[in-house]
Every structure is written in structure tokens, then in C-alpha cells.
């Protein structure tokens, strides 16, 4: 299996890490649109245009599947990408909803959805979870977490103040959907803040669960060949990938 993984920048590497840990694919082509990140503050038409351009890029490779690691793109442009692509296109939101429904068995549980401004305003998670009968949903646009992760601020007073800023008045959640691929890198801080009883839904793990549920993956690959591409400064992307994927 040869797949493409698309993200607006570097956050999708957390999805790649989960794919590597579960040995699902023989080759991964990663494309980060680092020249135009962030997508979370852009309008719908712009997001769709960038997403279709990503599909055109992936046509240079013979892919079996494209995984959209970006929650914002998954919220706004998945249908258009599927119309343009010649292979299946899988988004992290549908995977995250499946993972939530499998993890949170009580539909009266309090679920907190985190994401960029665009992801939260799309109501993509909310609408899908409501369709499944979940009644207590809170949302919080928490875009400040993105630059903190990219500055590798995973603990300390700046992060603590940001957590308090966002969550001071939030009703304590039973589960938190990490609706941005940067956010899993803050899992320890979020778990400490909310407590060990709060379940965290991670986009990368959710994608693996979704793929194993929807497709017949019977073969495991001991080694995965990864090629990294970026619309700007690909060497910086490769440097971060080596750190995030292999050093932790």
C-alpha cells in the first residue's frame, strides 16, 4: 500500500507517527502546505482551492489512498477532494467521530471538541456526533495551541496560562476530541489539566482505528519508506519529522 498524507503544515506528522506504529503502509508520501499555513483562519473557498491543488500534487504518484490529516480541510473540502482524486480520500473528522462513538459509550457524556477557528465554526464534529445521539457537546476554538507546539512549548507557565485561558469556564469533560493534529503533542499537559479520567481522542489513533474498521489490512510492514514534501522549506519539515517521529 502506498498512500499520501496531506496537511496544511507539520501537524499531520502526528498522524504519520500513528501509521508508522501500526505498520499499515509500505510507502507514505507526506505533503505539508507550509507556505500557506495556517488554514484555520482562511475562508471555505480558499481551503477548497488549496485542497484540490494538493490532490493535483499527489497525482504525480500512484497512490492507493489519500489521508487528509488536517481537520480544517476535512471539515470543508473532503467532497471536492474526492471528486478530484482517482483513489479513496479519508478525512480525520469521520475517523474522530467513529473513535469517539467507540470510546464514549454513554451518549449523555460531556464531550469537549477542540480545534482551529475554521474547524469549530464548521460544526462538522458537532453535527456528526449529534446525529449519533450525543447530547452534551462543548466546543472551543483553541488556535493558540498551534504556535505553542511549533515552538515546542509542551509544558511550563506559558502553556499553563493558555490552558487556563481556554478552559477556566469549561464544564469538566468526560472526553476531549483533539480536533487539530498539533494537539496530540500537548496530550500530557491536557491530561494533567483535565485529570486521568478524561479520555483524549487523538486524530492519528482515530485514523488507524477507522482504516482497520473500513478496510481489510492483513499485512504489516516492518519498514515504511517516507518521502516528505513541502510547499516551502522542505528541509525544515524533514528536520521536524525526524524529531517528532523518531526521537520520542
C-alpha positions as CSV (number, residue, x, y, z in Angstrom):
1,X,0.0,0.0,0.0
2,X,1.2,3.4,-1.0
3,X,-0.6,6.4,0.5
4,X,-0.4,10.2,0.6
5,X,-0.9,12.2,3.8
6,X,-1.9,15.8,3.4
7,X,-1.7,18.5,6.0
8,X,-1.7,22.3,6.0
9,X,1.7,22.2,7.6
10,X,3.6,19.9,10.1
11,X,0.8,18.8,12.4
12,X,-0.1,15.9,10.2
13,X,3.1,14.2,11.3
14,X,1.3,13.1,14.5
15,X,-1.0,11.1,12.1
16,X,2.1,9.7,10.3
17,X,3.5,8.6,13.7
18,X,0.4,6.5,14.4
19,X,0.5,5.0,11.0
20,X,4.2,4.0,11.5
21,X,3.5,2.5,14.9
22,X,0.8,0.3,13.4
23,X,2.8,-0.7,10.3
24,X,-0.1,-0.3,7.9
25,X,1.7,1.0,4.8
26,X,4.7,0.3,2.7
27,X,5.2,3.8,1.5
28,X,4.0,7.2,2.7
29,X,4.1,10.5,0.6
30,X,3.7,13.4,3.0
31,X,2.8,16.8,1.7
32,X,2.6,19.8,4.0
33,X,1.5,23.2,2.6
34,X,3.9,25.1,4.8
35,X,3.9,28.1,2.6
36,X,0.2,28.8,3.3
37,X,-0.3,27.5,6.8
38,X,-2.4,28.1,8.8
39,X,-5.6,27.0,7.1
40,X,-7.7,27.5,10.3
41,X,-8.1,31.2,9.7
42,X,-8.9,31.1,6.0
43,X,-12.3,31.1,4.3
44,X,-14.0,28.0,2.9
45,X,-13.4,28.7,-0.8
46,X,-9.7,29.2,-0.2
47,X,-9.4,26.0,1.8
48,X,-11.1,24.1,-1.0
49,X,-8.8,25.5,-3.7
50,X,-5.7,24.6,-1.7
51,X,-7.0,21.1,-1.0
52,X,-7.7,20.5,-4.7
53,X,-4.2,21.7,-5.5
54,X,-2.9,19.1,-3.1
55,X,-4.8,16.4,-4.9
56,X,-3.1,17.6,-8.2
57,X,0.3,17.3,-6.5
58,X,-0.5,13.7,-5.4
59,X,-1.3,12.7,-9.0
60,X,2.4,12.7,-9.6
61,X,2.4,9.4,-7.6
62,X,0.5,6.2,-8.0
63,X,-1.4,6.2,-4.7
64,X,-3.8,3.7,-3.2
65,X,-5.2,6.2,-0.8
66,X,-5.0,9.8,0.4
67,X,-5.4,10.6,4.1
68,X,-6.3,14.2,5.0
69,X,-4.6,14.8,8.3
70,X,-5.9,18.4,8.5
71,X,-9.1,18.8,10.4
72,X,-9.9,22.1,8.7
73,X,-9.6,20.5,5.3
74,X,-11.6,17.5,6.4
75,X,-14.3,19.9,7.5
76,X,-14.6,21.9,4.4
77,X,-13.0,20.2,1.3
78,X,-13.3,16.5,1.6
79,X,-16.1,16.1,-1.0
80,X,-14.2,18.3,-3.5
81,X,-11.0,16.3,-3.0
82,X,-12.9,13.0,-3.5
83,X,-14.3,14.4,-6.8
84,X,-10.8,15.3,-8.0
85,X,-8.9,12.2,-6.8
86,X,-8.6,8.8,-8.5
87,X,-8.2,7.0,-5.2
88,X,-10.1,6.9,-1.9
89,X,-9.7,10.1,0.3
90,X,-10.1,9.6,4.0
91,X,-10.5,12.5,6.5
92,X,-9.7,12.7,10.2
93,X,-13.1,14.0,11.2
94,X,-15.1,10.9,10.2
95,X,-12.4,8.9,11.9
96,X,-12.5,11.0,15.0
97,X,-16.3,10.6,15.2
98,X,-16.0,6.9,14.9
99,X,-13.3,6.8,17.6
100,X,-15.5,8.9,19.9
101,X,-18.5,6.7,19.5
102,X,-16.4,3.6,20.2
103,X,-14.7,5.2,23.2
104,X,-17.6,7.1,24.8
105,X,-20.4,4.6,25.3
106,X,-22.7,6.9,27.2
107,X,-24.3,9.4,24.9
108,X,-25.0,11.7,27.9
109,X,-21.3,12.1,28.5
110,X,-19.8,15.6,28.3
111,X,-17.6,15.9,25.2
112,X,-15.3,18.8,24.6
113,X,-14.3,19.4,20.9
114,X,-11.1,21.4,20.4
115,X,-9.9,22.8,17.0
116,X,-8.9,25.8,14.9
117,X,-11.4,28.6,14.4
118,X,-12.5,27.1,11.0
119,X,-12.9,23.6,12.3
120,X,-15.1,24.7,15.2
121,X,-17.2,27.1,13.1
122,X,-17.8,24.3,10.5
123,X,-19.7,22.3,13.2
124,X,-18.5,19.2,11.5
125,X,-17.8,17.3,14.7
126,X,-20.9,18.6,16.4
127,X,-23.3,17.7,13.6
128,X,-21.9,14.2,13.2
129,X,-21.9,13.5,17.0
130,X,-25.5,14.8,17.4
131,X,-26.6,12.5,14.6
132,X,-25.3,9.6,16.7
133,X,-27.3,10.8,19.7
134,X,-24.6,12.6,21.7
135,X,-26.3,15.5,23.6
136,X,-23.7,17.3,25.7
137,X,-21.2,18.9,23.4
138,X,-18.9,21.8,24.1
139,X,-16.6,23.4,21.6
140,X,-13.6,25.6,22.0
141,X,-11.6,27.2,19.2
142,X,-8.0,26.9,20.6
143,X,-5.7,28.0,17.8
144,X,-3.1,29.4,20.2
145,X,-2.0,25.8,20.9
146,X,-0.7,25.6,17.3
147,X,2.2,28.1,17.6
148,X,3.0,26.7,21.1
149,X,3.5,23.3,19.6
150,X,5.6,24.6,16.7
151,X,7.7,26.5,19.3
152,X,8.0,23.1,21.2
153,X,6.4,24.6,24.3
154,X,4.9,21.4,25.7
155,X,5.0,22.5,29.4
156,X,5.6,25.5,31.6
157,X,4.0,28.8,32.6
158,X,3.1,29.9,29.0
159,X,1.2,26.7,28.3
160,X,-0.3,26.7,31.8
161,X,-1.7,30.2,31.2
162,X,-3.1,29.2,27.8
163,X,-4.9,26.2,29.3
164,X,-6.4,28.3,32.0
165,X,-7.4,31.0,29.4
166,X,-9.3,28.5,27.3
167,X,-10.7,26.1,29.9
168,X,-11.3,28.2,33.0
169,X,-15.1,28.2,32.4
170,X,-15.4,24.9,30.6
171,X,-17.6,22.2,32.3
172,X,-15.4,19.3,33.1
173,X,-15.4,16.9,30.1
174,X,-15.6,13.1,30.1
175,X,-13.8,13.1,26.7
176,X,-11.8,15.7,24.7
177,X,-11.5,15.5,20.9
178,X,-8.2,16.8,19.8
179,X,-9.5,18.3,16.6
180,X,-6.2,19.6,15.3
181,X,-3.2,17.4,14.5
182,X,-0.9,19.6,16.5
183,X,-2.8,19.0,19.7
184,X,-1.7,15.4,20.4
185,X,1.7,16.8,21.2
186,X,0.0,18.5,24.2
187,X,-1.6,15.3,25.4
188,X,0.4,15.2,28.6
189,X,-0.5,18.8,29.5
190,X,-4.2,18.3,28.6
191,X,-4.4,15.0,30.6
192,X,-2.8,16.6,33.6
193,X,-5.2,19.6,33.4
194,X,-8.4,17.6,33.0
195,X,-7.4,14.6,35.0
196,X,-6.7,10.9,34.3
197,X,-10.4,10.1,34.0
198,X,-10.9,12.3,30.9
199,X,-10.4,10.4,27.7
200,X,-8.5,12.1,24.9
201,X,-9.4,11.3,21.2
202,X,-6.3,11.5,19.1
203,X,-6.6,12.0,15.3
204,X,-3.7,9.7,14.4
205,X,-5.1,6.8,16.5
206,X,-8.6,7.5,15.2
207,X,-7.4,7.2,11.6
208,X,-5.8,3.9,12.4
209,X,-9.0,2.6,14.0
210,X,-11.0,3.9,11.1
211,X,-8.8,2.2,8.5
212,X,-8.8,-1.1,10.3
213,X,-12.6,-0.9,10.6
214,X,-13.3,0.1,7.0
215,X,-10.5,-1.7,5.1
216,X,-9.0,-5.2,5.2
217,X,-5.4,-4.6,6.4
218,X,-4.0,-8.1,6.9
219,X,-0.3,-7.3,6.1
220,X,2.1,-5.5,8.4
221,X,5.2,-3.7,7.0
222,X,8.3,-3.8,9.2
223,X,9.7,-0.8,7.3
224,X,7.9,2.1,5.8
225,X,9.5,4.4,3.2
226,X,8.5,8.0,3.8
227,X,9.1,10.9,1.4
228,X,8.5,14.4,2.7
229,X,7.4,17.3,0.5
230,X,6.5,20.9,1.5
231,X,5.4,24.0,-0.4
232,X,8.1,26.0,1.4
233,X,11.3,25.0,3.2
234,X,11.1,21.2,2.9
235,X,14.3,20.8,4.8
236,X,12.7,22.3,7.9
237,X,9.8,19.8,7.6
238,X,12.2,16.9,7.3
239,X,14.1,18.1,10.4
240,X,10.9,18.3,12.4
241,X,9.8,15.0,11.1
242,X,13.0,13.3,12.3
243,X,12.5,14.8,15.7
244,X,8.7,14.1,16.1
245,X,8.6,10.7,14.5
246,X,11.8,9.1,15.8
247,X,13.1,10.9,18.8
248,X,10.1,10.4,21.1
